[in-house]
């Protein structure tokens, strides 16, 4: 299969970077969830470690039945992930952006599919999140900033 587009020459390297970021986020999220639960059960980090199960999605802002939640998550990963992968392939965005978005989303989807809820553990103010949530947030912020840079400098992305 031949890929054609502005990012064609560097696409294999970008795809490798994307896969590494996705794998690192998924593995790191799983490891930190286990570590946080172990530390919290031993009494460490009570101010910031608060392991809990979150059956809702979108940081608890929305809820739906379990099958609907899974379908919405898969559709969201496919839509936003696919779009940002296309952006990276075309050279309009770096590959770490879809890597963080897809990796964080898949990590939470795997957690939800296996346990019926996402395991959050890191208390930041009034919310409790996990590494996957941080990855998705960082990916979104990175995307907004990266897309705004050409506007701020008066240059086109093309």
VOLUMNU-589167 format. One record per atom (N, C-alpha, C): residue number from 1; atom name; x, y, z. Coordinates in steps of 0.1 Angstrom, whole numbers, plus 5000, padded with zeros to 4 digits. Example, Ala and Ser with C-alpha at 12.3 -4.5 7.8 and 13.67 -1.06 7.14 Angstrom:
<pts>
<pt num="1" atome="N" east="5132" north="4943" up="5078"/>
<pt num="1" atome="CA" east="5123" north="4955" up="5078"/>
<pt num="1" atome="C" east="5132" north="4967" up="5078"/>
<pt num="2" atome="N" east="5128" north="4978" up="5071"/>
<pt num="2" atome="CA" east="5137" north="4989" up="5071"/>
<pt num="2" atome="C" east="5129" north="5000" up="5079"/>
</pts>
This chain:
<pts>
<pt num="1" atome="N" east="5008" north="4988" up="5000"/>
<pt num="1" atome="CA" east="5000" north="5000" up="5000"/>
<pt num="1" atome="C" east="5009" north="5012" up="5000"/>
<pt num="2" atome="N" east="5006" north="5021" up="4991"/>
<pt num="2" atome="CA" east="5014" north="5033" up="4990"/>
<pt num="2" atome="C" east="5007" north="5045" up="4995"/>
<pt num="3" atome="N" east="5013" north="5052" up="5005"/>
<pt num="3" atome="CA" east="5007" north="5064" up="5010"/>
<pt num="3" atome="C" east="5012" north="5076" up="5003"/>
<pt num="4" atome="N" east="5003" north="5085" up="4999"/>
<pt num="4" atome="CA" east="5007" north="5097" up="4992"/>
<pt num="4" atome="C" east="5002" north="5109" up="5000"/>
<pt num="5" atome="N" east="5011" north="5119" up="5001"/>
<pt num="5" atome="CA" east="5007" north="5131" up="5008"/>
<pt num="5" atome="C" east="5019" north="5138" up="5013"/>
<pt num="6" atome="N" east="5017" north="5150" up="5019"/>
<pt num="6" atome="CA" east="5029" north="5158" up="5023"/>
<pt num="6" atome="C" east="5038" north="5151" up="5032"/>
<pt num="7" atome="N" east="5033" north="5143" up="5041"/>
<pt num="7" atome="CA" east="5041" north="5136" up="5051"/>
<pt num="7" atome="C" east="5046" north="5122" up="5047"/>
<pt num="8" atome="N" east="5045" north="5119" up="5034"/>
<pt num="8" atome="CA" east="5048" north="5106" up="5029"/>
<pt num="8" atome="C" east="5062" north="5101" up="5032"/>
<pt num="9" atome="N" east="5072" north="5109" up="5030"/>
<pt num="9" atome="CA" east="5086" north="5104" up="5032"/>
<pt num="9" atome="C" east="5089" north="5101" up="5047"/>
<pt num="10" atome="N" east="5083" north="5108" up="5056"/>
<pt num="10" atome="CA" east="5086" north="5105" up="5070"/>
<pt num="10" atome="C" east="5075" north="5097" up="5077"/>
<pt num="11" atome="N" east="5065" north="5093" up="5069"/>
<pt num="11" atome="CA" east="5053" north="5086" up="5075"/>
<pt num="11" atome="C" east="5057" north="5073" up="5083"/>
<pt num="12" atome="N" east="5066" north="5064" up="5078"/>
<pt num="12" atome="CA" east="5069" north="5052" up="5086"/>
<pt num="12" atome="C" east="5075" north="5056" up="5100"/>
<pt num="13" atome="N" east="5083" north="5066" up="5100"/>
<pt num="13" atome="CA" east="5089" north="5071" up="5113"/>
<pt num="13" atome="C" east="5078" north="5077" up="5122"/>
<pt num="14" atome="N" east="5070" north="5084" up="5116"/>
<pt num="14" atome="CA" east="5059" north="5090" up="5124"/>
<pt num="14" atome="C" east="5049" north="5080" up="5129"/>
<pt num="15" atome="N" east="5046" north="5070" up="5121"/>
<pt num="15" atome="CA" east="5038" north="5059" up="5125"/>
<pt num="15" atome="C" east="5044" north="5051" up="5137"/>
<pt num="16" atome="N" east="5057" north="5049" up="5136"/>
<pt num="16" atome="CA" east="5064" north="5042" up="5147"/>
<pt num="16" atome="C" east="5064" north="5050" up="5160"/>
<pt num="17" atome="N" east="5066" north="5064" up="5159"/>
<pt num="17" atome="CA" east="5065" north="5072" up="5170"/>
<pt num="17" atome="C" east="5051" north="5072" up="5176"/>
<pt num="18" atome="N" east="5041" north="5072" up="5168"/>
<pt num="18" atome="CA" east="5027" north="5072" up="5172"/>
<pt num="18" atome="C" east="5024" north="5059" up="5180"/>
<pt num="19" atome="N" east="5029" north="5047" up="5174"/>
<pt num="19" atome="CA" east="5027" north="5034" up="5181"/>
<pt num="19" atome="C" east="5034" north="5034" up="5194"/>
<pt num="20" atome="N" east="5046" north="5040" up="5195"/>
<pt num="20" atome="CA" east="5054" north="5040" up="5208"/>
<pt num="20" atome="C" east="5046" north="5048" up="5218"/>
<pt num="21" atome="N" east="5041" north="5060" up="5214"/>
<pt num="21" atome="CA" east="5034" north="5068" up="5224"/>
<pt num="21" atome="C" east="5021" north="5061" up="5229"/>
<pt num="22" atome="N" east="5014" north="5055" up="5219"/>
<pt num="22" atome="CA" east="5001" north="5048" up="5223"/>
<pt num="22" atome="C" east="5005" north="5037" up="5233"/>
<pt num="23" atome="N" east="5015" north="5029" up="5230"/>
<pt num="23" atome="CA" east="5019" north="5017" up="5238"/>
<pt num="23" atome="C" east="5023" north="5022" up="5252"/>
<pt num="24" atome="N" east="5031" north="5033" up="5252"/>
<pt num="24" atome="CA" east="5036" north="5038" up="5265"/>
<pt num="24" atome="C" east="5025" north="5043" up="5273"/>
<pt num="25" atome="N" east="5016" north="5050" up="5268"/>
<pt num="25" atome="CA" east="5005" north="5056" up="5275"/>
<pt num="25" atome="C" east="4996" north="5044" up="5281"/>
<pt num="26" atome="N" east="4993" north="5034" up="5273"/>
<pt num="26" atome="CA" east="4984" north="5023" up="5277"/>
<pt num="26" atome="C" east="4991" north="5016" up="5289"/>
<pt num="27" atome="N" east="5004" north="5012" up="5286"/>
<pt num="27" atome="CA" east="5012" north="5005" up="5297"/>
<pt num="27" atome="C" east="5014" north="5013" up="5309"/>
<pt num="28" atome="N" east="5018" north="5026" up="5307"/>
<pt num="28" atome="CA" east="5020" north="5035" up="5319"/>
<pt num="28" atome="C" east="5007" north="5037" up="5327"/>
<pt num="29" atome="N" east="4996" north="5038" up="5320"/>
<pt num="29" atome="CA" east="4983" north="5040" up="5327"/>
<pt num="29" atome="C" east="4980" north="5027" up="5336"/>
<pt num="30" atome="N" east="4982" north="5016" up="5330"/>
<pt num="30" atome="CA" east="4979" north="5003" up="5338"/>
<pt num="30" atome="C" east="4988" north="5002" up="5350"/>
<pt num="31" atome="N" east="5001" north="5005" up="5347"/>
<pt num="31" atome="CA" east="5011" north="5004" up="5358"/>
<pt num="31" atome="C" east="5008" north="5014" up="5369"/>
<pt num="32" atome="N" east="5005" north="5026" up="5366"/>
<pt num="32" atome="CA" east="5002" north="5036" up="5376"/>
<pt num="32" atome="C" east="4989" north="5033" up="5384"/>
<pt num="33" atome="N" east="4979" north="5027" up="5378"/>
<pt num="33" atome="CA" east="4967" north="5023" up="5385"/>
<pt num="33" atome="C" east="4970" north="5013" up="5395"/>
<pt num="34" atome="N" east="4978" north="5003" up="5392"/>
<pt num="34" atome="CA" east="4981" north="4992" up="5401"/>
<pt num="34" atome="C" east="4990" north="4998" up="5412"/>
<pt num="35" atome="N" east="5000" north="5006" up="5409"/>
<pt num="35" atome="CA" east="5009" north="5012" up="5419"/>
<pt num="35" atome="C" east="5001" north="5021" up="5428"/>
<pt num="36" atome="N" east="4992" north="5029" up="5423"/>
<pt num="36" atome="CA" east="4984" north="5039" up="5431"/>
<pt num="36" atome="C" east="4975" north="5031" up="5441"/>
<pt num="37" atome="N" east="4969" north="5020" up="5436"/>
<pt num="37" atome="CA" east="4961" north="5012" up="5445"/>
<pt num="37" atome="C" east="4969" north="5006" up="5456"/>
<pt num="38" atome="N" east="4981" north="5001" up="5453"/>
<pt num="38" atome="CA" east="4990" north="4995" up="5463"/>
<pt num="38" atome="C" east="4994" north="5005" up="5473"/>
<pt num="39" atome="N" east="4999" north="5016" up="5468"/>
<pt num="39" atome="CA" east="5004" north="5027" up="5478"/>
<pt num="39" atome="C" east="4992" north="5032" up="5487"/>
<pt num="40" atome="N" east="4981" north="5034" up="5481"/>
<pt num="40" atome="CA" east="4969" north="5039" up="5489"/>
<pt num="40" atome="C" east="4965" north="5029" up="5499"/>
<pt num="41" atome="N" east="4965" north="5016" up="5496"/>
<pt num="41" atome="CA" east="4961" north="5006" up="5505"/>
<pt num="41" atome="C" east="4971" north="5005" up="5517"/>
<pt num="42" atome="N" east="4983" north="5009" up="5514"/>
<pt num="42" atome="CA" east="4994" north="5009" up="5524"/>
<pt num="42" atome="C" east="4994" north="5022" up="5532"/>
<pt num="43" atome="N" east="4985" north="5031" up="5529"/>
<pt num="43" atome="CA" east="4984" north="5044" up="5536"/>
<pt num="43" atome="C" east="4993" north="5055" up="5531"/>
<pt num="44" atome="N" east="4999" north="5053" up="5520"/>
<pt num="44" atome="CA" east="5007" north="5064" up="5515"/>
<pt num="44" atome="C" east="5000" north="5074" up="5506"/>
<pt num="45" atome="N" east="5004" north="5086" up="5505"/>
<pt num="45" atome="CA" east="4999" north="5096" up="5496"/>
<pt num="45" atome="C" east="4984" north="5099" up="5498"/>
<pt num="46" atome="N" east="4979" north="5099" up="5510"/>
<pt num="46" atome="CA" east="4964" north="5101" up="5512"/>
<pt num="46" atome="C" east="4959" north="5114" up="5506"/>
<pt num="47" atome="N" east="4968" north="5124" up="5505"/>
<pt num="47" atome="CA" east="4963" north="5137" up="5500"/>
<pt num="47" atome="C" east="4961" north="5137" up="5485"/>
<pt num="48" atome="N" east="4968" north="5129" up="5477"/>
<pt num="48" atome="CA" east="4967" north="5129" up="5463"/>
<pt num="48" atome="C" east="4962" north="5115" up="5457"/>
<pt num="49" atome="N" east="4964" north="5104" up="5464"/>
<pt num="49" atome="CA" east="4960" north="5091" up="5459"/>
<pt num="49" atome="C" east="4946" north="5088" up="5465"/>
<pt num="50" atome="N" east="4937" north="5087" up="5455"/>
<pt num="50" atome="CA" east="4923" north="5083" up="5459"/>
<pt num="50" atome="C" east="4918" north="5074" up="5449"/>
<pt num="51" atome="N" east="4922" north="5061" up="5449"/>
<pt num="51" atome="CA" east="4917" north="5051" up="5439"/>
<pt num="51" atome="C" east="4902" north="5050" up="5440"/>
<pt num="52" atome="N" east="4895" north="5051" up="5429"/>
<pt num="52" atome="CA" east="4881" north="5049" up="5428"/>
<pt num="52" atome="C" east="4877" north="5044" up="5414"/>
<pt num="53" atome="N" east="4865" north="5038" up="5413"/>
<pt num="53" atome="CA" east="4860" north="5034" up="5400"/>
<pt num="53" atome="C" east="4850" north="5044" up="5395"/>
<pt num="54" atome="N" east="4852" north="5048" up="5383"/>
<pt num="54" atome="CA" east="4843" north="5058" up="5377"/>
<pt num="54" atome="C" east="4835" north="5052" up="5366"/>
<pt num="55" atome="N" east="4822" north="5048" up="5368"/>
<pt num="55" atome="CA" east="4815" north="5042" up="5357"/>
<pt num="55" atome="C" east="4810" north="5052" up="5346"/>
<pt num="56" atome="N" east="4811" north="5065" up="5349"/>
<pt num="56" atome="CA" east="4807" north="5075" up="5340"/>
<pt num="56" atome="C" east="4818" north="5078" up="5330"/>
<pt num="57" atome="N" east="4816" north="5087" up="5320"/>
<pt num="57" atome="CA" east="4827" north="5091" up="5311"/>
<pt num="57" atome="C" east="4827" north="5106" up="5310"/>
<pt num="58" atome="N" east="4837" north="5110" up="5303"/>
<pt num="58" atome="CA" east="4840" north="5125" up="5302"/>
<pt num="58" atome="C" east="4841" north="5132" up="5315"/>
<pt num="59" atome="N" east="4850" north="5126" up="5323"/>
<pt num="59" atome="CA" east="4853" north="5132" up="5337"/>
<pt num="59" atome="C" east="4841" north="5132" up="5345"/>
<pt num="60" atome="N" east="4832" north="5123" up="5343"/>
<pt num="60" atome="CA" east="4820" north="5123" up="5351"/>
<pt num="60" atome="C" east="4809" north="5133" up="5347"/>
<pt num="61" atome="N" east="4811" north="5139" up="5336"/>
<pt num="61" atome="CA" east="4801" north="5149" up="5331"/>
<pt num="61" atome="C" east="4790" north="5143" up="5324"/>
<pt num="62" atome="N" east="4791" north="5130" up="5320"/>
<pt num="62" atome="CA" east="4780" north="5124" up="5313"/>
<pt num="62" atome="C" east="4780" north="5109" up="5317"/>
<pt num="63" atome="N" east="4768" north="5103" up="5315"/>
<pt num="63" atome="CA" east="4767" north="5089" up="5319"/>
<pt num="63" atome="C" east="4757" north="5083" up="5309"/>
<pt num="64" atome="N" east="4759" north="5070" up="5307"/>
<pt num="64" atome="CA" east="4750" north="5062" up="5298"/>
<pt num="64" atome="C" east="4751" north="5047" up="5302"/>
<pt num="65" atome="N" east="4743" north="5039" up="5296"/>
<pt num="65" atome="CA" east="4744" north="5025" up="5299"/>
<pt num="65" atome="C" east="4758" north="5020" up="5295"/>
<pt num="66" atome="N" east="4762" north="5008" up="5300"/>
<pt num="66" atome="CA" east="4775" north="5003" up="5297"/>
<pt num="66" atome="C" east="4777" north="5001" up="5282"/>
<pt num="67" atome="N" east="4768" north="4994" up="5275"/>
<pt num="67" atome="CA" east="4770" north="4992" up="5261"/>
<pt num="67" atome="C" east="4771" north="5005" up="5253"/>
<pt num="68" atome="N" east="4763" north="5015" up="5257"/>
<pt num="68" atome="CA" east="4763" north="5028" up="5250"/>
<pt num="68" atome="C" east="4776" north="5035" up="5252"/>
<pt num="69" atome="N" east="4781" north="5034" up="5265"/>
<pt num="69" atome="CA" east="4794" north="5040" up="5268"/>
<pt num="69" atome="C" east="4805" north="5035" up="5260"/>
<pt num="70" atome="N" east="4805" north="5021" up="5258"/>
<pt num="70" atome="CA" east="4815" north="5015" up="5250"/>
<pt num="70" atome="C" east="4815" north="5019" up="5236"/>
<pt num="71" atome="N" east="4803" north="5019" up="5230"/>
<pt num="71" atome="CA" east="4801" north="5023" up="5216"/>
<pt num="71" atome="C" east="4805" north="5038" up="5214"/>
<pt num="72" atome="N" east="4801" north="5047" up="5223"/>
<pt num="72" atome="CA" east="4805" north="5061" up="5222"/>
<pt num="72" atome="C" east="4820" north="5062" up="5223"/>
<pt num="73" atome="N" east="4827" north="5055" up="5232"/>
<pt num="73" atome="CA" east="4841" north="5055" up="5233"/>
<pt num="73" atome="C" east="4848" north="5051" up="5220"/>
<pt num="74" atome="N" east="4843" north="5040" up="5215"/>
<pt num="74" atome="CA" east="4850" north="5034" up="5202"/>
<pt num="74" atome="C" east="4848" north="5044" up="5191"/>
<pt num="75" atome="N" east="4835" north="5050" up="5190"/>
<pt num="75" atome="CA" east="4833" north="5060" up="5179"/>
<pt num="75" atome="C" east="4841" north="5072" up="5181"/>
<pt num="76" atome="N" east="4843" north="5077" up="5194"/>
<pt num="76" atome="CA" east="4851" north="5088" up="5196"/>
<pt num="76" atome="C" east="4866" north="5086" up="5193"/>
<pt num="77" atome="N" east="4871" north="5074" up="5196"/>
<pt num="77" atome="CA" east="4885" north="5071" up="5193"/>
<pt num="77" atome="C" east="4887" north="5070" up="5178"/>
<pt num="78" atome="N" east="4877" north="5064" up="5171"/>
<pt num="78" atome="CA" east="4878" north="5063" up="5157"/>
<pt num="78" atome="C" east="4877" north="5077" up="5150"/>
<pt num="79" atome="N" east="4868" north="5085" up="5155"/>
<pt num="79" atome="CA" east="4866" north="5099" up="5148"/>
<pt num="79" atome="C" east="4878" north="5108" up="5151"/>
<pt num="80" atome="N" east="4880" north="5111" up="5164"/>
<pt num="80" atome="CA" east="4891" north="5120" up="5168"/>
<pt num="80" atome="C" east="4905" north="5114" up="5165"/>
<pt num="81" atome="N" east="4906" north="5102" up="5168"/>
<pt num="81" atome="CA" east="4919" north="5095" up="5165"/>
<pt num="81" atome="C" east="4922" north="5095" up="5151"/>
<pt num="82" atome="N" east="4912" north="5091" up="5143"/>
<pt num="82" atome="CA" east="4914" north="5090" up="5128"/>
<pt num="82" atome="C" east="4917" north="5104" up="5122"/>
<pt num="83" atome="N" east="4910" north="5114" up="5127"/>
<pt num="83" atome="CA" east="4913" north="5128" up="5122"/>
<pt num="83" atome="C" east="4927" north="5132" up="5126"/>
<pt num="84" atome="N" east="4931" north="5130" up="5138"/>
<pt num="84" atome="CA" east="4944" north="5135" up="5142"/>
<pt num="84" atome="C" east="4955" north="5127" up="5135"/>
<pt num="85" atome="N" east="4953" north="5114" up="5133"/>
<pt num="85" atome="CA" east="4963" north="5106" up="5126"/>
<pt num="85" atome="C" east="4964" north="5111" up="5111"/>
<pt num="86" atome="N" east="4953" north="5115" up="5105"/>
<pt num="86" atome="CA" east="4953" north="5121" up="5092"/>
<pt num="86" atome="C" east="4961" north="5134" up="5092"/>
<pt num="87" atome="N" east="4958" north="5142" up="5103"/>
<pt num="87" atome="CA" east="4966" north="5155" up="5104"/>
<pt num="87" atome="C" east="4981" north="5152" up="5105"/>
<pt num="88" atome="N" east="4985" north="5142" up="5113"/>
<pt num="88" atome="CA" east="4999" north="5139" up="5114"/>
<pt num="88" atome="C" east="5004" north="5133" up="5101"/>
<pt num="89" atome="N" east="4997" north="5125" up="5094"/>
<pt num="89" atome="CA" east="5001" north="5119" up="5081"/>
<pt num="89" atome="C" east="5003" north="5131" up="5071"/>
<pt num="90" atome="N" east="4995" north="5140" up="5071"/>
<pt num="90" atome="CA" east="4996" north="5151" up="5062"/>
<pt num="90" atome="C" east="5006" north="5162" up="5065"/>
<pt num="91" atome="N" east="5012" north="5160" up="5077"/>
<pt num="91" atome="CA" east="5023" north="5169" up="5081"/>
<pt num="91" atome="C" east="5017" north="5181" up="5089"/>
<pt num="92" atome="N" east="5004" north="5182" up="5091"/>
<pt num="92" atome="CA" east="4998" north="5193" up="5098"/>
<pt num="92" atome="C" east="4999" north="5193" up="5113"/>
<pt num="93" atome="N" east="5003" north="5181" up="5119"/>
<pt num="93" atome="CA" east="5004" north="5180" up="5133"/>
<pt num="93" atome="C" east="5015" north="5169" up="5136"/>
<pt num="94" atome="N" east="5021" north="5170" up="5148"/>
<pt num="94" atome="CA" east="5031" north="5160" up="5151"/>
<pt num="94" atome="C" east="5024" north="5147" up="5155"/>
<pt num="95" atome="N" east="5031" north="5136" up="5154"/>
<pt num="95" atome="CA" east="5025" north="5123" up="5157"/>
<pt num="95" atome="C" east="5023" north="5120" up="5171"/>
<pt num="96" atome="N" east="5029" north="5128" up="5180"/>
<pt num="96" atome="CA" east="5026" north="5126" up="5195"/>
<pt num="96" atome="C" east="5012" north="5130" up="5199"/>
<pt num="97" atome="N" east="5006" north="5139" up="5191"/>
<pt num="97" atome="CA" east="4993" north="5143" up="5194"/>
<pt num="97" atome="C" east="4983" north="5132" up="5193"/>
<pt num="98" atome="N" east="4982" north="5125" up="5181"/>
<pt num="98" atome="CA" east="4972" north="5114" up="5181"/>
<pt num="98" atome="C" east="4977" north="5102" up="5190"/>
<pt num="99" atome="N" east="4990" north="5101" up="5192"/>
<pt num="99" atome="CA" east="4995" north="5091" up="5201"/>
<pt num="99" atome="C" east="4989" north="5092" up="5215"/>
<pt num="100" atome="N" east="4990" north="5105" up="5220"/>
<pt num="100" atome="CA" east="4984" north="5107" up="5234"/>
<pt num="100" atome="C" east="4969" north="5106" up="5234"/>
<pt num="101" atome="N" east="4962" north="5111" up="5224"/>
<pt num="101" atome="CA" east="4948" north="5110" up="5223"/>
<pt num="101" atome="C" east="4943" north="5095" up="5222"/>
<pt num="102" atome="N" east="4949" north="5088" up="5213"/>
<pt num="102" atome="CA" east="4945" north="5074" up="5211"/>
<pt num="102" atome="C" east="4949" north="5065" up="5223"/>
<pt num="103" atome="N" east="4962" north="5067" up="5227"/>
<pt num="103" atome="CA" east="4967" north="5059" up="5239"/>
<pt num="103" atome="C" east="4958" north="5061" up="5251"/>
<pt num="104" atome="N" east="4955" north="5074" up="5255"/>
<pt num="104" atome="CA" east="4947" north="5076" up="5267"/>
<pt num="104" atome="C" east="4933" north="5071" up="5265"/>
<pt num="105" atome="N" east="4927" north="5072" up="5253"/>
<pt num="105" atome="CA" east="4914" north="5068" up="5251"/>
<pt num="105" atome="C" east="4913" north="5052" up="5251"/>
<pt num="106" atome="N" east="4923" north="5046" up="5245"/>
<pt num="106" atome="CA" east="4923" north="5031" up="5245"/>
<pt num="106" atome="C" east="4925" north="5026" up="5259"/>
<pt num="107" atome="N" east="4934" north="5032" up="5267"/>
<pt num="107" atome="CA" east="4937" north="5028" up="5281"/>
<pt num="107" atome="C" east="4924" north="5028" up="5289"/>
<pt num="108" atome="N" east="4916" north="5039" up="5288"/>
<pt num="108" atome="CA" east="4904" north="5040" up="5295"/>
<pt num="108" atome="C" east="4893" north="5030" up="5290"/>
<pt num="109" atome="N" east="4893" north="5028" up="5277"/>
<pt num="109" atome="CA" east="4884" north="5019" up="5271"/>
<pt num="109" atome="C" east="4887" north="5005" up="5276"/>
<pt num="110" atome="N" east="4899" north="5001" up="5276"/>
<pt num="110" atome="CA" east="4903" north="4988" up="5281"/>
<pt num="110" atome="C" east="4899" north="4986" up="5295"/>
<pt num="111" atome="N" east="4901" north="4996" up="5303"/>
<pt num="111" atome="CA" east="4897" north="4995" up="5318"/>
<pt num="111" atome="C" east="4882" north="4994" up="5319"/>
<pt num="112" atome="N" east="4875" north="5002" up="5311"/>
<pt num="112" atome="CA" east="4860" north="5001" up="5312"/>
<pt num="112" atome="C" east="4855" north="4988" up="5307"/>
<pt num="113" atome="N" east="4861" north="4982" up="5296"/>
<pt num="113" atome="CA" east="4856" north="4970" up="5291"/>
<pt num="113" atome="C" east="4859" north="4958" up="5300"/>
<pt num="114" atome="N" east="4871" north="4959" up="5307"/>
<pt num="114" atome="CA" east="4875" north="4948" up="5316"/>
<pt num="114" atome="C" east="4868" north="4948" up="5329"/>
<pt num="115" atome="N" east="4866" north="4961" up="5335"/>
<pt num="115" atome="CA" east="4861" north="4962" up="5348"/>
<pt num="115" atome="C" east="4847" north="4969" up="5349"/>
<pt num="116" atome="N" east="4842" north="4974" up="5338"/>
<pt num="116" atome="CA" east="4829" north="4981" up="5339"/>
<pt num="116" atome="C" east="4830" north="4995" up="5343"/>
<pt num="117" atome="N" east="4842" north="5000" up="5346"/>
<pt num="117" atome="CA" east="4844" north="5014" up="5351"/>
<pt num="117" atome="C" east="4859" north="5017" up="5349"/>
<pt num="118" atome="N" east="4862" north="5029" up="5348"/>
<pt num="118" atome="CA" east="4876" north="5034" up="5347"/>
<pt num="118" atome="C" east="4881" north="5036" up="5361"/>
<pt num="119" atome="N" east="4894" north="5031" up="5363"/>
<pt num="119" atome="CA" east="4900" north="5033" up="5376"/>
<pt num="119" atome="C" east="4908" north="5046" up="5377"/>
<pt num="120" atome="N" east="4902" north="5056" up="5384"/>
<pt num="120" atome="CA" east="4909" north="5069" up="5386"/>
<pt num="120" atome="C" east="4916" north="5068" up="5399"/>
<pt num="121" atome="N" east="4927" north="5076" up="5401"/>
<pt num="121" atome="CA" east="4934" north="5076" up="5413"/>
<pt num="121" atome="C" east="4941" north="5089" up="5418"/>
<pt num="122" atome="N" east="4943" north="5098" up="5409"/>
<pt num="122" atome="CA" east="4950" north="5110" up="5412"/>
<pt num="122" atome="C" east="4941" north="5122" up="5415"/>
<pt num="123" atome="N" east="4941" north="5126" up="5427"/>
<pt num="123" atome="CA" east="4932" north="5138" up="5431"/>
<pt num="123" atome="C" east="4939" north="5151" up="5427"/>
<pt num="124" atome="N" east="4933" north="5158" up="5419"/>
<pt num="124" atome="CA" east="4937" north="5172" up="5416"/>
<pt num="124" atome="C" east="4926" north="5181" up="5418"/>
<pt num="125" atome="N" east="4927" north="5188" up="5429"/>
<pt num="125" atome="CA" east="4916" north="5197" up="5434"/>
<pt num="125" atome="C" east="4904" north="5189" up="5437"/>
<pt num="126" atome="N" east="4893" north="5191" up="5430"/>
<pt num="126" atome="CA" east="4880" north="5184" up="5432"/>
<pt num="126" atome="C" east="4878" north="5172" up="5423"/>
<pt num="127" atome="N" east="4887" north="5170" up="5414"/>
<pt num="127" atome="CA" east="4885" north="5159" up="5405"/>
<pt num="127" atome="C" east="4895" north="5148" up="5407"/>
<pt num="128" atome="N" east="4892" north="5136" up="5404"/>
<pt num="128" atome="CA" east="4901" north="5124" up="5405"/>
<pt num="128" atome="C" east="4902" north="5119" up="5390"/>
<pt num="129" atome="N" east="4915" north="5118" up="5386"/>
<pt num="129" atome="CA" east="4917" north="5114" up="5372"/>
<pt num="129" atome="C" east="4928" north="5103" up="5372"/>
<pt num="130" atome="N" east="4932" north="5099" up="5360"/>
<pt num="130" atome="CA" east="4943" north="5089" up="5359"/>
<pt num="130" atome="C" east="4953" north="5094" up="5348"/>
<pt num="131" atome="N" east="4963" north="5086" up="5346"/>
<pt num="131" atome="CA" east="4973" north="5089" up="5336"/>
<pt num="131" atome="C" east="4967" north="5090" up="5322"/>
<pt num="132" atome="N" east="4958" north="5081" up="5319"/>
<pt num="132" atome="CA" east="4951" north="5082" up="5305"/>
<pt num="132" atome="C" east="4944" north="5095" up="5303"/>
<pt num="133" atome="N" east="4937" north="5100" up="5314"/>
<pt num="133" atome="CA" east="4930" north="5113" up="5313"/>
<pt num="133" atome="C" east="4940" north="5124" up="5310"/>
<pt num="134" atome="N" east="4951" north="5123" up="5317"/>
<pt num="134" atome="CA" east="4962" north="5134" up="5315"/>
<pt num="134" atome="C" east="4967" north="5133" up="5301"/>
<pt num="135" atome="N" east="4969" north="5121" up="5296"/>
<pt num="135" atome="CA" east="4974" north="5120" up="5282"/>
<pt num="135" atome="C" east="4964" north="5126" up="5272"/>
<pt num="136" atome="N" east="4951" north="5123" up="5274"/>
<pt num="136" atome="CA" east="4941" north="5129" up="5265"/>
<pt num="136" atome="C" east="4941" north="5144" up="5266"/>
<pt num="137" atome="N" east="4941" north="5149" up="5278"/>
<pt num="137" atome="CA" east="4941" north="5164" up="5280"/>
<pt num="137" atome="C" east="4953" north="5170" up="5274"/>
<pt num="138" atome="N" east="4965" north="5164" up="5276"/>
<pt num="138" atome="CA" east="4977" north="5170" up="5270"/>
<pt num="138" atome="C" east="4977" north="5169" up="5255"/>
<pt num="139" atome="N" east="4971" north="5158" up="5249"/>
<pt num="139" atome="CA" east="4970" north="5157" up="5235"/>
<pt num="139" atome="C" east="4960" north="5168" up="5229"/>
<pt num="140" atome="N" east="4949" north="5171" up="5236"/>
<pt num="140" atome="CA" east="4940" north="5181" up="5232"/>
<pt num="140" atome="C" east="4946" north="5195" up="5233"/>
<pt num="141" atome="N" east="4953" north="5198" up="5244"/>
<pt num="141" atome="CA" east="4960" north="5210" up="5245"/>
<pt num="141" atome="C" east="4971" north="5212" up="5235"/>
<pt num="142" atome="N" east="4978" north="5202" up="5233"/>
<pt num="142" atome="CA" east="4989" north="5202" up="5222"/>
<pt num="142" atome="C" east="4983" north="5205" up="5208"/>
<pt num="143" atome="N" east="4972" north="5198" up="5205"/>
<pt num="143" atome="CA" east="4965" north="5200" up="5192"/>
<pt num="143" atome="C" east="4961" north="5214" up="5191"/>
<pt num="144" atome="N" east="4954" north="5220" up="5201"/>
<pt num="144" atome="CA" east="4949" north="5234" up="5200"/>
<pt num="144" atome="C" east="4961" north="5243" up="5198"/>
<pt num="145" atome="N" east="4971" north="5242" up="5206"/>
<pt num="145" atome="CA" east="4983" north="5251" up="5205"/>
<pt num="145" atome="C" east="4990" north="5249" up="5192"/>
<pt num="146" atome="N" east="4992" north="5237" up="5187"/>
<pt num="146" atome="CA" east="4998" north="5234" up="5175"/>
<pt num="146" atome="C" east="4991" north="5240" up="5163"/>
<pt num="147" atome="N" east="4977" north="5239" up="5163"/>
<pt num="147" atome="CA" east="4969" north="5244" up="5153"/>
<pt num="147" atome="C" east="4968" north="5260" up="5153"/>
<pt num="148" atome="N" east="4970" north="5265" up="5165"/>
<pt num="148" atome="CA" east="4970" north="5280" up="5167"/>
<pt num="148" atome="C" east="4983" north="5287" up="5163"/>
<pt num="149" atome="N" east="4994" north="5280" up="5163"/>
<pt num="149" atome="CA" east="5007" north="5286" up="5161"/>
<pt num="149" atome="C" east="5008" north="5292" up="5147"/>
<pt num="150" atome="N" east="5003" north="5286" up="5136"/>
<pt num="150" atome="CA" east="5004" north="5292" up="5123"/>
<pt num="150" atome="C" east="4995" north="5305" up="5123"/>
<pt num="151" atome="N" east="4984" north="5305" up="5130"/>
<pt num="151" atome="CA" east="4976" north="5317" up="5130"/>
<pt num="151" atome="C" east="4983" north="5328" up="5137"/>
<pt num="152" atome="N" east="4990" north="5325" up="5148"/>
<pt num="152" atome="CA" east="4996" north="5335" up="5156"/>
<pt num="152" atome="C" east="5008" north="5341" up="5149"/>
<pt num="153" atome="N" east="5015" north="5333" up="5140"/>
<pt num="153" atome="CA" east="5026" north="5338" up="5133"/>
<pt num="153" atome="C" east="5023" north="5344" up="5119"/>
<pt num="154" atome="N" east="5010" north="5342" up="5115"/>
<pt num="154" atome="CA" east="5006" north="5347" up="5102"/>
<pt num="154" atome="C" east="5010" north="5338" up="5091"/>
<pt num="155" atome="N" east="5015" north="5326" up="5094"/>
<pt num="155" atome="CA" east="5018" north="5316" up="5083"/>
<pt num="155" atome="C" east="5008" north="5306" up="5081"/>
<pt num="156" atome="N" east="5007" north="5300" up="5069"/>
<pt num="156" atome="CA" east="4999" north="5289" up="5066"/>
<pt num="156" atome="C" east="5005" north="5276" up="5070"/>
<pt num="157" atome="N" east="4997" north="5266" up="5074"/>
<pt num="157" atome="CA" east="5003" north="5253" up="5077"/>
<pt num="157" atome="C" east="5008" north="5246" up="5065"/>
<pt num="158" atome="N" east="5003" north="5249" up="5053"/>
<pt num="158" atome="CA" east="5006" north="5241" up="5041"/>
<pt num="158" atome="C" east="5020" north="5245" up="5036"/>
</pts>
